[in-house]
Amino acid sequence: MAHHPHDRGAGEIAASRAAISAGDTIAAVATPPGIGGIGIVRVSGPAVRVLANALLGQLPPPRYASYATFRGADNEPIDRGVALFFPAPQSFTGEDVLELHGHGGPVVLDMLLKRALELGARIARPGEFTERAFLYGKIDLAQAEAVADLIECSSEAAARSALRSLQGQFSQQIRALVESVVGLRTYVEAAIDFPEEEVDFLSDDRLVRELAALLTALDDLLASVRQGCLLHDGMTVVLAGPPNAGKSSLLNALARQDTAIVSAIPGTTRDVVRERIDINGMPVHVLDTAGLRHGGDEIESEGMRRARAAMERADRILLVVDDSVTNDAEVQELLRQLPPQSACTLIRNKIDLSERAPSHNEVSPVAEVALSAKTGTGIGLLREHLQACMGFRPAGEGTFMARRRHFQALLLAREHLLLGRQRLQARAGELLAEELRLAQRALAEITGEFTNEDLLARIFSSFCIGK
């Protein structure tokens, strides 16, 4: 018997939801550590109403900002501020939620949190509020991840794209693909289950057309998701090269600030210096490494070992040389020291001394950019080159935030659809149905309709506490 096309993994979600204890009420400080004008303690769960009555003397009216005194066990005031009550299910988590907006001192917030714990709440795990919102069906998994992405984003483009994902634009496109797969499964499996009514559906042009349309739509979405992944993960670039080639100066020029120490003394950079910069909306993680040279003390040797390890994991290596003193033979020797098969761009630095014109060349075996980190000449060419290497386009209106797991799930769905097309050509109906089921499952993992405890724990543990 074929699998039912509308089986969306409800069992997995129900099992995850059951992991929330029926009597569990969670509490956390929802604002960052430190001193500020306002600090917020957030509470969610079945004990919220009892807790509110004990802390405030009454339950605030729903969704109304009430000015109140927050009281301790001895009825002495802890603080005065604004209380907000959101009754279930019209709340972020889907449970009763209470927010206490008080003064932003760590001692005051700690006293409020301790009082909430005395009244039956427990400390929330990182991301547990958002996890409950997902498990109670307020948001799907892609939207839950967008919450963390919106908090952590480092550019306006990333913020706008994360908000689009949070509003469900990405999820809507995934669900549209899922519905198309379900439609095909329904047609194929009905023919398998009722052979007495079967026409030769395997030779039906409809299947060929709809599979082709599905693959086209999936490829379009993959292109958008790749851009979304770049907005989320960015590009990792390693600066390599001999001492005094100007790697640290180049890092400072790209970062537009003095991040690395610049010195004429060989071996100044002994560890990997990391800096996150923004190139037209694309996050770039730039790693400045120890100079490639023989000799040096034990610490510098360890720095070079770490440099090579960083190069092996990088999206691109920028091999920086001093254009005023380095000849082509020395460049070739430096290239041989890089990890095999690594993507590399040769940076001819210090053209203010060599009097070479700024340029960008993709024709030679290794891409080259000629620039001066000291004067800034040619830095714009390097920025454009790095964007082109990753295929990054500035985020438009349709761009949404995405993660590497979304991209991998879409690739898996595409693989199953391609296999399904082969099964159709081989006239193997049940195998076609199975590939369609697996494609549907891969797509549903993105929004969390199919999921498991390990995936949820991995995703939500990366959130900040109180969110």
Buried (B, 14 or more C-beta within 10 A) or exposed (E): EBBEBEBBBEEBBEEBEEEBEEEBBBBBBBBEEEEBEEBBBBBBBBBBEEBBEBBBEEBBEEEEBBEBBBBBEEEEEBBEBBBBBBBBEEBBBBBBBBBBBBBBBEEBBEBBBBBBBEBBBBEBBBBBBBBBBBBBEBBBBBBBBBBBBBEBBBBEBBBBBBBBBBEBBBBEBBBEBBEBBBBBBBBBBBBBEEEEEEEEBBEBEEBBEBBEEBBEBBEEBBEBBBBBBBBBBBBBBBBBBBBBBBBBBBBBBBBEEEBBEBEEEBBBBBBBBEBEBBBBBBBBBBBBBBBBBEEBEEEBBBBBEBBBBBBEEBBBBBBBBBBBEBEEEEBEEBBEBBBEEBEBBBBBBBBBEBEBEBEBBEEEEBBBBBBBBBEEBBBEBBBBBBBEBBEBBEBEEEBBBBBEBBBBBBEBBBBBBBBBBEBBEEEBBEBBBBBBBBBBBBBBBBBBBBBEEEBBBEBBEEBBBBB
